[in-house]
Every structure is written in structure tokens, then in C-alpha cells.
Amino acid sequence: MLVFIVRRTLLMIPQLLLLSILIFFLAKQMPGDAVTGAFMGKPNVSAEQMEKIREQHGLNDPWIVQYGRWIGDAVRGDFGQSFVHKQPVTQLLAGRIENTIWLSVATLVVTYLIAIPLGMIAGRWTGSWADQFIVTYNYVSFATPVFVFALLMLYVFGFVLNWFPSGGSVDIRVEEGTAEYVWDKLKHLVLPVLSGSLLLTYSTVQYLRNEIIETKMKDFVKTARAKGVSENVVYHRHILRHSILPIAAFLGYEITGLIAGSVFIETIFSYPGLGRLFIDSIMTRDFTVVTALVLISGAAVIVGTMLSDIILRMVDPRIRLG
């Protein structure tokens, strides 16, 4: 296991290097630049002044020189200065990443709390009315766009019924560090979390249902039944234990996918996380913020892949990882 972790960690270095080059090159192809975005709508700033700012920050240097400077600083944890927010990118991300982690973890937990019982029921009692209801729910959740469902949740529970806050991550009037602060933060998470988790269950439900149905036909299950083992023991000790492996294997992908894919949810609910910051930075051409966010997301996917393999090995020691 240790050898595998070390090998995969070393393999991440060239992957991250290639990813950083690709990100930097694509970001440079964006129309305009950070200076253009920072002074957009400010006619009192002349083209000469903007050109002078570009020279001061090295934005007119060859892209390979800019890349070398950027990647060198990034290795030291310095992603540069945000032209729009007028603060270091690292400091800007620190204020948003906590919210995105809270949202992603809560969404993942609620997704599994819903999906795993549904998958178990549908797989065990295949063809029953419960199975048909769950399969129908799966089709609906798969076909429904997340932004449509999120807008519907926002309208019904945020504006019509007024049960939950319609935006933000916490009320600014609440004192930080108090029980009221934690409760208010949780209330702001309800709508974004439900909007994401109720639609993300379909893959877990379908994987688990299919695995249970397939495992029920395996020889070792037939042998256990022939020996007179009770159905409950056969199901929990043999079928379910074997069928849960794919779910464990996808855990790392789920975590990184939620962190990287929270753009729609955070934008609709005005939730101050990395997803919303990413959209705002693209609109304002905040080059340093965009490259930092994409690099972090890409690194998260690479780490998530390794995490999934490690989890799979821990769940089933018989599996040998290359």
C-alpha cells in the first residue's frame, strides 16, 4: 500500500505540470486580460494607463516567461494578485474554500443517506412497486437539469413558503462562534444541499441496484442458500458486502466532482464559494484567479482518483493495485 501511494504521488508531479501548462495556455487565449476586466466600465482610465499597468505586472512578456514566473510562485503557494478584488489570490480563496467544502461534504453525506437505502431496496426486491417507484425517481433525477431544479427549490421554499434563506452562507448579523451562528449556517445549506443531492443519487442508486441484482445470481450466493443460510444473512453478509465495492471505489471521484462542479448551485443560491468565484472571475477576466481555481480543481481530480483506489484496496484487501 505504501509503495503504491508513493508511486502514485510521484506520478502526480508530471500530471500536474502538464495540467498547469494546459491551463495557463488556455487562459491566455481568453479575450482581453485581467487589466481589461479590472477597468471595465471605467472610461476615465485611458488605454495608455492600462498598457503601463500591463508592463508593470509583466503581462506583455512572452507566455513562457509568464508561465515560469507563475508556476514558480504557485509551487510556493503564491498564485499572484487578483486585479479585480485587489488582494492576494491565496487570501481570496481561503475565504471561499471553507464554504465550498461545507457544501460538498454535506451534499455527499445526504446523497449517500438517500441513495444507499434506495439502491438496497430496489436491488433486493426487484420488480416490486418500491423498485418501480425508485427506478422512476432515478429517471426523473437523471433527466432534470440541476439549474432548473435549484431554481424551483429556491422559488418554492425560499420565496413562496419562506422556510429557508434564499442566498448567502450566513446572516451577517449573527455573531461568529455562537450556537446561533452554526444553526444559521446550516439553514443556509439546506436548499443548496437538497438541490444537489436529490439529483445526484441516480448514479449511486443504479450502481448499487445493478450490483445487487448481479450478485444474487453468483455461485457463492447459491451455495450459501443451498446450505440453509437464512435470506437476511445471505443478503447482508454476502450480497450487500460484495455489492458495496463500486460505491466505495467512486467515493474519491464523488468528493472531487462535488468540489469542482458546484458552479450552478453556488451561482443560483448566491452562495459565496469557489464555484461562484470561478464564474465571476471569468466574467471579469481575472486571469490569476481563474488559473488558480482550475489548477486546484484539476489537482483535486488527480488526488481523488488516487483516493478512490486506496479506498477500494482498504475495502477489499484481495484487490492488488498496480
N, C-alpha and C positions, 0 to 999 in steps of 0.2 A: 504493500500500500504506500509506504513512504517513498519507495523508488518511483512509483507511478506519479505521485504528487510532485516530486522534484522534476521528473521528466516533463510533465505537462506544464509546470511553471516555467521551465527553460524554453519550452516550445512557444509559450505566450509572447516571449520577447520579440521574435521576428514577426509574429502575427500583429502585435500592437504597432510595431514600426511600420509595417506595410499599411495598416489601417490609418495611422497618423498621416502618412504621405497622401493617401487617397482623400482623406477628409480635407486636408489643407489645400490640395489641388482643386477639389470641387468647390470649396468655399471661395476660392479665388475667382471662380467662374461666375459667381453671383453678380448680378447687375449692381453697379455702384460699389461703395465700400462703407466702412464704419464712419468715416468723416461725413460722407453724403447723408447717411442716416441720422447722425447726431445733429446736423444743422438743417434737416429737412423742415421746411416751413418757416425758415428764418431768413428773409430776404436781405436783412441788414449785414449778413456775412457774405463777403464777396468771394469770387472764385479764387482770387489771388491769396486771400487769407486761408481758405481751405487747402490750397496747394502747399502753403507754408507749413500747415499742421501736418500734412502728409509727409513732408520732408523731415520734420522734427521726429516723427514716430517711425521713420524708415519704411513707409508704405509704398514708396517708389523704388525701393531696392529690388533686385531680381528675386523671383519667388524662391529660389533655392537658398538664398541668403536669409530671406524672411523665415523660411521653414527651419533652417538650422538654429536661428535665434529663438524661434517659438518652441521647438521640441526640446532645446536645451533648458529653457526656463520651465517647461512643463514637467520635465523629469524632477526638477527641484520643487515642484508643487506650485509654480507661479504661472498662471495662464494669461497673464497680462492685465491690462486695464480696460474696463468697459467704457466706451466712448459715450454711451447713452446714459448709463447710471452713475458715471463719474466716480467709480470705486473699483478696487481690485476684483477680478472675476472670482477668485477663490472666496473672498468675503461675500460676494453676491450669491454664490452657490450655497455657501454654508447656511444662509438664511432661508433657503428654499428646500434643500435636500431633506431636512427633517420632516417637512410636511409630506413630501412625496413618499418617503419611507413609511410613515404612518399610514398613508392612504393605501400603498401597495400591500403592506403586511395585513392590514385589516381586510382588504378585498380578497386576498389569498385565503385567509382563515375562513371568512364567510363563504367563499366559493366552495371550499372543501367540506365545510359543515353541511352545505346543501347538496353538493354533488355526490359525495361518497354514499350517504344513505340512499339516495335515489338510484344510483348505479347498482347498489347491493339488492335493492327491492326488485328493480327491473330485471336483473340477471337471474335472481333466484326464482322468481315467479313469472317466467317468460310466457307471454300470451295472455296474462290476466288483465283485468281492467286497469289495475295500477300500472302495469307495464305499458299499456297502450296510452295512458294519460302521460306518463313520463316521456315516452317517445315523441308524443305530440308536442309536449313542452320543449323538448330538445330541438325539434324542427323550427318552432317559433323563435326560440332564443338564438338559433344559428342564423335565421333569416332576417332578424331585426337589427338594423344599424344601431350602433351604440349611441350615436349622437341624437337619433330620433327618440330612443327610449329615455335617454337622460333628460332631454327637453320635456318629455311627457311627465317624468317624475318630478322635475323642477316645477312645472306648471301646477300639477295636482297637489303635491304635498308641500310645496314651498309657497305658492301664491294663493291657490283656492282654499285649501284646508289650513295653511299656515302652521303646520305641525313642526316643521324643521326650518333652520336658516336656509336662505336661498343662495348664499355666497359667502366667500371668505373661509378662514380656518378657525377663527376665534373672535369673539366680540372684544373690541379694543378697550371697552370699559371694564372688563373683568381683570382683576389683579392676577398676575402670573405667580404660579407656585401654590395657589389655593385649590381646594377641592372643587370650587365653583369653576375655576379655570379648566381643570381636567374634564369636568362634566360638559362644559360648553364646547370644548374641543371635540369631544365625542359626538355631540349633537350635530356639529358641522360636518362630521364624517359620514353620518347616516345615509344621506341621499347619494353622495358620490360613490360610496362603497356598494350600496344596493344596486345602483345603476350599472356598475361594472360587474359585480359578482353574479347577479341574476342572469346575465347574458354569457358569462364565461364558463358556466357549469357544463355546457353541452359536450365539450371535448372529454372532460373527466368522466361524466356520466356514460358517454358512449364507449370510451375505452374500457371502463370497469364492467359495463354490461356485456360487451363482446367477450372480454377475457373470462368472465364467469361462465357464460354460455359455452365457450370453447373448452374450458377446464372441466366442466361437468361431464364431457364425453371422453376424458382421458382414461387410460387403463388403470392408473393408480387409484382413481376415484371409484371405478367399477369394482376393483379389488376390495377396497375398504367397505363398500356396500355389501359385497358378497360375504365378507367376514361377519356381517351383522352389526357393524358400527352404526350408531344412530345417525339420522339425517342431519341433525344440528351439529354433531361432532364432525361429520364429513364436510359439511359446508364451511364451518368456521376454521377447522384445523387444516383442511386440505385445499378446498376450493378457494376460499377467500384469501388465505395466506399466499397462494400462488398467483392469484389474480391481481393482488395489490401492487405487484412489482412494477408494472408500467407506470402507475401513478407516482411511485417513489422516484422512478427514473426521470419523470418530467418535472419534478419539483424545482430543480435549478433553473430550467427554462421558464417555468411559470413566474418565478421571482423576478428574473431579469426582464421578462416580457412585460410584466406589470410596471416596473420602474421605467422602462423605455417607452411604453405605449400608453402613458397616462395623459397624452396631449388633449384628446377630446374631452375627457371627464373634467380635467382641471380648467380648461377653457370655458366650458359651459357653466360650471359652478363657480367660476371666478376664484378657484382655489389656488393660492399662491405657492405653487410647486415648480418643479423643473420643467414639466410639460408646457405649462402656460408661459414660463420664461422663454422656452425654446421658440414658441410661436411669435412672441413679442420681439425677440431678438432678430428673427428672420425678417419681420416687417420693417424693423428699423435698421437692418443691415449691420447689426452689432457683431462684427466678424469674430472677435475674440471669444464672445460668449457662445456663439453657435459652434465653433470648432471645439471648445471645451466640453460642451454638452454632448455633442456627437461622439467625441473620443471617449467620454465617460460611459456612454450608453454601449458603445462597441466593446469596451473593456468589460463591462458587466455581462454582456452576452458570452464572451470568451470564458470568463470566470464561472458563469452559470453552467456552461457545458461541462467544465471540469467538476463542478459541484454535483451535477446530476450523475456523472459516472461514479463518483465517490459514494454517494448515497445508495446507488444501485449495488455497489460492491458490499456495503455495510448490511443492506437488507438481505442479500443472498451471497454468502461467502463462497459459494460454488462458482460464481462468475469470476473469470480471470480477465483483468483489463490489460490491454497492450501498452 
